[in-house]
Amino acid sequence: MAGSIPSKNCMSQTSKTPARVTDLHEPHPRIRAKDWRSPLVKRLLKKARYQDGECDLADSFRKVGAQKSKDGIFLLSWSGLDGDFDQTVKTYQEPVITEFATLGLACILVARRAGLEITEVTRRGDRADYWLGDREYLLEVSGQQEGNLEDLCSSKAGQLLDNPFGKAGYVCVATYDAPAARLWFYAQPEQEKRT
């Protein structure tokens, strides 16, 4: 791909089929996920100037009913977002860009790994961010520029499981210093299930 990023974590990989950041919104037509493309590219590029490229993301996925996660590398690619990228950088402060970037990553991982659709935002106080499918599961999302992915995931899992619906769901967390993400399913303990 022209304009690939020549860094340790963002590189050209022809042996993998990339997930296109440019199209991350398509599996989620009921929400405005298109807004999260450029923030994700900004976090992956780690600079204010746009260029088309691709980047490796270390990811960990734990599906419904699984005790162990499956870890791997996800190749992300993007192109043609230069105008949108410039507007994003001029519109949002850094913490908002990180939040939106992680929502963009969640769109890719939820669709590709879990085979689900993010369908609507939750209400304030619901202890999670979004509904998946026909309110089958909840989704809690959080990102940091740097930090411990395991600690962040544990904290967000506790929050998600404290939801007022007694629902299970996924936690999607990411760090961007060395791009990594985790999408793990968490079920309610039997003794804490609410009806």
Secondary structure by P-SEA (a helix, b strand, c coil): cccccccccccccccccccccccccccccccccccaaaaaaaaaacccbbbbbbbbbbbbbbcccccbbbbbbbbbbbccaaaaaaaaaacccaaaaaaaaaaaaaaaaaacccccccccccccccccccccccccbbbbbbbbccccaaaaaaaaaaaaaaccccccbbbbbbbcccbbbbbbbbbcccccccc
